[in-house]
Amino acid sequence: MMVTKLLRRYPFTVGGLAMIVVVGLVFGTFTTAVEDKPWSEAVTYGLPAVIEGRWWTILTGLPFAITPLCYIAVLGSFAAFVGFAEHRIGTGRTVVAWALGHVVGVTGALLVLLAVDGPLADAGDVGPSAGTMAVAAIVTATLAPRARLVIRIGLLAYVVGSILIIGSLADLLHLVAVVAGLPLGSLFTRRARPPADADRALDLLRRHGGGTLSWMTTWPGAEYVFAAAGDGFLAYRRHAGVAIALGDPVGSAGWRRAAHAEFTAHCRREGLVPCWFSVGEATADAVGTRRVQVAEDTLIDLPELAFRGKKWQDIRTARNRAAKEGIEFRMVTLADADPSVIAQVRQISASWLKSKHTPELRFTLGGVDEAMDPRVRVGIAVDADGTVHGVTSWLPILDETGHPRGWTLDLMRRREDGFRPVIEFLIAESCLLFQAEGAQVVSLSGAPLVRTAGGPAGLLQRGLDLGGRLMEPLYGFGSLHAFKAKFQPRREPLFLVYRHAADLPRIGAAITAAYLAKPTVARRLAQPVHSGATTAPAAAMPSATTRSQVKPAVAANHRPAELITVT
């Protein structure tokens, strides 16, 4: 029973050990050294074997140990290192890592011997230990940072010490295998996200609802930790050895309380540094470690929204000017819009990005590809000639029934030579439309590195505040926050939560990499936010706004630009 269980869980390890034992018994190498056997040349690999054309020895020598006593080390190391790797990275990756390590270890050692004429030029060896040592080096990438550092130092000390003190061919193989295996760890431990995971996350989001950032967890590039009970998930991005959990966990109240512990355990198994990014106070309190405010969400409560009074003067002016200049607001599904509209949106976005002279930020900021999702709503401002002057995209904030209880502003772009207060106009008209449909809240999204609340701040918080001011000329975070203040929003802080200060340099590098990462191709899913026909976002809109009938632009200066290719 135990053997069957082990074989099912560790097939490569158990199978490899069994083969070594069976071959050793059959060929008598448990009692007699390989070099004393008449057929030893057929299985011993080394420089003489290569020179004499016995290239197959790299394979035939695998299931042996050089002496009977060496079987203890061969079997013990194979069971420990390969078994541990199979547990941490799976059978398939372990097989590939071991095979690659064996080939690289043997061939690399032979190349060294060809380049350096020394006493090992006539030596030979057998056994699987080169692959085993390579696997040991590779699997260290799954360990926690401190354990990873200690074990890697130990491995290097062992192989370097062995080559200096003993100096056998096996020691040279081990040295080459470990040195080659260490930088390969991230390739074997990075797990591809099954497409079904995103669908599963979306289903849970529909069932349990989410916050203002939750829709971003469905974007390509996310990885997931799912609740064992199937009642929730947490999404994260992996950069620079750090797992950046985005937003609050989605799911039942029990899962939201337990998610941080499950995420921490998952990161420990994967050898990642955990952190929680742009989470609310409830999640920060549940995690219970160190925190610093990194953004501020701006929320408009829709039920009582009315653009009356002096504080709304700028918004009323934008709406009135739009009416006088013939600028019309339309809410569309961009994926279904007229091709000329899509081309103009891409042109506007490309021109806007080019004018900034800075890299485009991603991660919590979507682009045109994300706006092409049929479940995302897009507001456009067009004139009588069909020219698009501005565009905003809105991500759904789902409730527990899968209905949008609100919308989060994502993409904001305006034509450089177009209607100037077009963004104020688009946001105002969108809010009124959402209000008429019964939505409760609009998020104008978080403003990075902005903090309006007073009170004492620690050294790290003051450093982030200073960083925001220094980056203002490049990205205008403060100016954007001031612009959003025109809509009289209430503000909620968003935090970065981390374990200890030693993690911060890697976390900073990882978050920077996440924002600058090249976007993954967005999936084009046509299914609605809710399965009911009357609750899909498109069905919730008046029929005249669900598909744009904008006339193609004909003016020479509005010629559609070449489409942006996003890979």
N, C-alpha and C positions, 0 to 999 in steps of 0.2 A: 504493500500500500504506500509506504513511504517512498520507495524507489519510483513508483508510478507518478506520485505527486512531484517529486524532484525532476523527473524526466519531462513532465508536462511544463513545469515552470522554468527549468534550466536545461533545455534539450541540448544545446551546443556544449555546455560544460560537462554534463553527464556523459554525452556521447563521446566527447574528446577524451575524458578520463578512461572510459571503458575501452576505447581503441588503444590507448597507450598500454593499459594493463594487458589486454588480450594479445597484442603484438609482442609485448615483452615476454609473456609466458610461452607463446608459440615459438618464438625465435631464440629463446633461452638467454635473453640479455638481462634478465633479473639476476642471473648468477655468473654470467661471463661478459666482460667488456666487449663493446661493439668492435673495437680494433683487433680483438683476438678471433673474430669470426672470419671465415674464408670469403664471405661476401661483403665485407665491410666497405670496400671501394664503391660498391653499387649504391650505398646509402649515405656515405659521408660527403658532406658538401664542404667546399673550401676552394682556395685558389688552384690547387693541383687538379681538382675535379673539373673546374671550368676550362683550364688550359687543355686538358685531355678530352674535352667535349662531353663530359658527363653532367650536362646541365640539369637533367631530371633529378639529381640528388637533392635539389632544393625542396622537392616534394617527398621523395622516398625516405629522406632522413627524418621527417617530422615525428613519427610515433615512437622514437627511441630516446634513450638517455645514454650519454657517453660511457658511463660506468654504472654498475648496479647501485652503488651508494647515491649516485645522482638522481635516481628515480624519486627519492624522497623530496628533493628540491623541485624536480619537474612536476610531479603530481601535486605537491602542496601549493606551489605558486600558480599552477593552472587552475586549481580548484578555487583558490582565494581571489586572484585577480580577474580571471575570466568570469567566474561566477558572480562576483560583485558587479562587473561591467554588464553582464546579462540582466542583472536585477535593475540596474540604474538606467541603461540606455536601450534595453531590448535585445532580443536574439539577433535580429537581422543586422543591426548596427555593430554588434559585438563581433559577428562573423567577419564582416567587412573590415573592421578595425584590426582584428587579429591577423587576417590574411595579408592586409596591406602592411602591417607592422613586420610580419615575418619576411615578406619579400624585400621591403625597404631595408630592414636590419641586415639581412644576408648580403644583398647586392651592394648596399652602402659600405659594409665592412670590406667586401672584396675590392671595391674601388679604392678604399683607403690603402689596402695592401698593395694594389697595383701602383699607387702613387708613392708609397713609402716602403722601400725594401727593408724588411726587418725579420725577426725570428719567427713571426707568425705566417710567413709566406708559404711554408710547407705544412701548416697545421690544418686539421680538419675538425668538423663538429657535426653533431646531430641534435635533433630535438626541436620542440616548439617554443623554446624560451624567448626567442627574439620577438615573436608575436605576442607572447604573454607580457613581456615588459612594455611593449608599445601600448597594449591595452591598459596596463596599469597607469601609464602616463596620460593616456587619453581620458580615462574615467575620472581623473582628478578634477576635470572641469566641472563635474557635477557636485563637487563638495562646497561647503561653506567657505568663504574667503580665507579665514584663518587656517582651517584644516587643509585647504588646498595648498596654501603657501608652505605649511610645515611638511606635508607629504611630498610635495615637489622637491623641496630642498633635500629631504631624506633620500628620494630616488636618485637625484643627481649626485649626492654624496656617495651613495652606494655604488653606482656604476663607475664614477670617476675613481673612487678608492679601489675598486676591484681591478680596474685596468692598470692602476699604478702598482698595486701590491701583488696581484696574481698574474695578470697580463696574458690570459689565455684568449683564444679566438672567441669563445663564448662571451667573455667580458667585453670584447670589442663589439660583438653583435648587440649586446645589451645597451652599451653606450650609444650606438647609432640609433637603435630602436627608441630609446627614451628621448633622446634629443629631437628625433623626428616626430615622436608622438605628442609631445607637450603642446606645440602650436596647433595641432589638429583637433584638440579637444572640443572647441566650439562648433566645429563642423559636424561632429558626431552627436553632440548633445542638443543641438538646436532641433526642435521637433516641429515639423510642418503641421500647420493647423488644418485638420480635416475640414472640407467645406461644410459638412454636416454640423460642425460646431457652431458656425454662425447662424444657421437655421434654428438650431436648438436654443441658442441665446435669444434670438428674435422671438421664438415662441414663448420663452419664459418672460421676456419683456412685455409681451402682450398680456400674459396671464397675471403678472404682478405689478405692472406699471413701473415707472422709473422717474428719474430726475431730469434736470435740464440738460445734462451731458450724456444721458444714457444712450441716446440714439447713436452717438459717436462710437459706442462699443461694438456696433454692427459693421463698422467700416473695415475694409480689407487691411490685413496686417495685425489685427488683434489676436491674442491667444486667450484662453479661458481656463478658469478653475470653476468646476461645477460642484454644487452641493451633492453629497452622497445621497441625500434623500430626494434629489431631483427637483428641489424647490427654489433654486436660485443659481446665480453665477456671479463671477467677478472677472472683468476683462483687464488685460494688461498688455503692454508693449515691452519687447525685449531689446535692450540696447546696452552695449558696453558692459555686459555682465550684470545688468540691473533689470529687474522686472518693475515696470512703472504701472501700478494699478490706476486706471483712469476712472475718476468719479466714484460715486457711492456704489456699494454692491446692490445688485438687483435680485429681489426675491422676497421670501417670507420674512417676518420679523425675526424668527429664530435664526435664519441663515444670515441676515444682516448683522446680528450680534456675533455669530461664529465665523464669519467670512475672513476676518483678519487672521485668525489662528490657522485656518485652512490654507490661506494664501502664504503665510509665513512657512508652514510645513512644506508646501509645494516648492517654494523657493529654496528651501534647505535641500530638498531632494535634487533639484535642478542645478544647484550650485550658483544661485543668483542672489543678489542683494535686493531685498524687498523695499519698496516705498509706495506711498499712496499719494496721488497727485490730484489736485483740484477736488478735494472731498469737503463735504460740509462738516459742521461742528459735531453732529451726531456720530458720524463715522470716525472723526478724529478722537472723540471721547471713547469710542469703543476700542480703537486700536491702543490708546492709552500710552503712547510713547511721546517722542518729541514732535513738535509741530512748528510751522512758520507759515504765515499768510503769504500766498503767492498770487492771488487774484481776488477779484470781487465781482460777484454775479450781480447783474442789474435786472430787476424784475418789475413788470408792470401788471398790476391787478386789473383785469379787464371789466368786471361787472360794474364798477362805478366810474369807468373811464369816460371823461367828457372834456373836449378841448375848449374849456371856458375859463375865463379869467386871464389876468396879465401874464401869469407864468407860462401860459401856452401860446403867447403871441407869435413866437417864431414858427410854431407848427401851423397855426392858422394862416400865417402869411404864405408859407410854402404851399398849402392847399389852395389858397385863393389864386396865387400866381399860376399854379398849374392849370387851374380852370380857365384863366384868361388866355394862357398861351396854347391852349388846346392839347395839353398833356393828359393822357388817359391812363388810368391804373387798370392793370389786368392781372389776375392771379391765374397762373397756368401750370400745367405739368410740362416741364421743359422738355422731357424726353419725347412728348407727343406734339411739341410745338412745330410751327412751320420752319423748314430748314434755314430760311433767311434769318429768323429770330435766333436760332441756336448759333448761327455763324456770327451774328452781331454780338451776342452775349460773350462768345469766346474772344471776339476782337476787343471788346471793352475790357475784359479781364486781362488779356495779354498786354494791352496798352497801359493799363493801370499798374501791372507788375513791372513793366519795363521802366516806368517813370520813377519807381521807388529806388532803383539801383541797389537793391539788397536782395538776398536770397528769399524765396517764398517760404513762409512758415506753414507747417502742416500740423499733424498730431491732433490738436483740438480745433483746428481751422480747416474747413473744407474748401474745395475749389469747385470748378465747373463740373468736374466728373461726379462729385458727390451730389451736386444739384440736379444731375441727370437721373438720379434715382426716382422712379415713378411715385414713390411714397413721400417724396419731399416736395413741398409746394414752393413755387417761385413767383415772386411779384415783379412785374416789369412796368416801366413807364414808357409809353410810346406816343409819338405825335401823329398828326394826320397823315404824314407821308410814310408812316410805318417805321420810322427811325426809333430804335430803342435808346433811351437816354440813361437808364439805370436799371439795376437788377438787385434783388435781395432774395435769398433762399431761406426757407424755414423748415427746421427739423421737428418732427412730432415729439411731444412730451405725453406719453401714454399713461392712462389710468389703469386700474385693475381689471377693467373690462375690455381693454384693447382700444378704447376710444382716445383720440387726442384731447387731453384736457388743457393743452396749451401748445405753444410753439416756441422754438429757440432760434434766434437769428444766427445765421451762419455767414453766407457769402454776402458781401456788400461791394458793389462796383458801380461807378458812374462814368458816363462818357465825358472825356476831358473837355470837349467843346459844347457840351449839351446843357440842359436845364440844370442850373446850379444847385438849388435846394432839393434835388431829386431824391436823395436818401431820406431826408425828413418826410417828404411826401409819401414815399413808398412805405416807410415804417408806420406812419399815421394811418394810411388807408388799409394796410394789412391788419393793424390792431382793430380797426373798426369792423372789418370783415370777420375776423376771428371772434370778436365780441358778439356780433349778430348770429354767429353759428353756435354760441353757447360756451366757447372756451373760457377758461378761468384766468389764465396767466400767459404772459409773453415774457420770455427772457431775451434781453438784448445781448446775452452771452457775457462771459467773464472777461474783464479787462486785466491782462497779465501785468504783474508787478505794479499794481495800483492798490493803494490802501487809504481810504478816507477816514477810517475810525482813528480817533486820537488815543491817548494813553501811552504808557511806557512800552518801549520796544527793546528787545535784546540786541546783542551785537549782530547776530545773523540777520534779524529783521531789518536793522538799520542798513546793513550791507545790501540787502535786496532792494530797499527803498532807493538807495544811492544808485544801484544798477539800473533801476527803472528810469531814473532821471538822466543817467548817462546815455541810455539807449533811446531816449525820447526823440532826438533828431533823426534817428534811423527808422524807427518803427511807430513813433507817435502814440504809445500806449496811453499816456496821460491825456493827449488831445482827444483820442477816441473816447476815453471815459468822460471827458468834459462834454463831448458832443452828445453822448447818451443821457447826460443829465438834463437835457432839454425835455425829456419825456418823464421827468419827475419820478424816477424809479425808486423802489426801496432796494437796499443793498444787503447782500449776504456774503460773508467772507468765505473764501475757498482756501484750503490749506494743503501744504505738503507735509506729510507725516513720515517720519523716518526713525530708525532704531537708535543710532548714536552718531555723534559728530564725525567719527572716522569714515562713515559711509558717504558723507556729503560731497567730497570731490568726485567720486564715481557717479553719484546721483546727478550732480550738475552736468557732467559730461554726457550722461545718458539722456537727460531731458533735452539738452542742446541737440544731440543727434536725432532724437525723436522729432523735434520741430523742423530740422533741416533734412530729414530723410526723404529720399526720392519716393513719390507716392506709388502705391501699388494700384494696379488696374482695378477700378471699382466694378463690382458685379452688377449686371443689369437685371434686377429682379422686378417683375411686373406685378407680383402679388400685392394686394392692398395691406394697409396697416392692420385692419381688422377683417376677419373672414366674412362678416355680414355685409351684404351688398349695400345696405343703407348707411353703413358706418365708415366706409373707406373715405379717406380725405377728399378724393376727387368727387365722390358722390355727395359729400357734405357741402360742396360749393355750388353756386348757381350754374346751370348748364352753360351759360354764355362765357363763363370764366374757365372752364375746364380745358379748353383747347384754344390756343391763340389763332385768330384769323387775321393776323397783322399782314398788311400788304408788304411785299418786298421793298427794301430801300433802293432807290434809283439814283440818288444823288452821288456824284463822283466821289465826294469825300466820305461817303458811307459805304464804300465798297467792302464786302466782307473780307476779313483777313484770312490768311492761311490758318487752318485749324491747328490748335495746339495738340501735340501728341503727348499723352501721359502714359508712361509705362511703369 
